[in-house]
Amino acid sequence: YYMQNMDYKIEQKVDQVMGACMMMATSDFEKLQGFDEHFFLWFEEVDLQKRVRNLLKKCVMYTPCTTMIHAKSVSFHQVQSVTRQRRFNQSMQWYFRKHHGRGAAMMIRIVHPLSMFLAMMVTLGHLWKKPNNNLQ
């Protein structure tokens, strides 16, 4: 859904589809042994679709024949920004280690403190903006 030059009116091969709306044959899911449980959130569907392409040698397809309503990030907004960022970083690090090696995972680990600092600033910014109802 971030692809700028994609024609969403035609069925086509893609690297991956949004994890909120994807289907596959049960037999393929079982051959891949399902989702990798190392992922808590994020990247689990990216990993699954990469394994579909690499291990099963099948295409991931986008089709305009279905529709869905996705309440984007509604669940994630219930969790503090710092916690979300930590979990995102952990999943990203596992994904890069699994598919691109230890060096790639190390690069993710190197930027982890900066991303956590930025997430903390976002959280503090949201807290700062909340009205203090105790000062009445």
Order of alpha helices (4+ residues) and beta strands (2+ residues): beta-alpha-alpha-beta-alpha-alpha
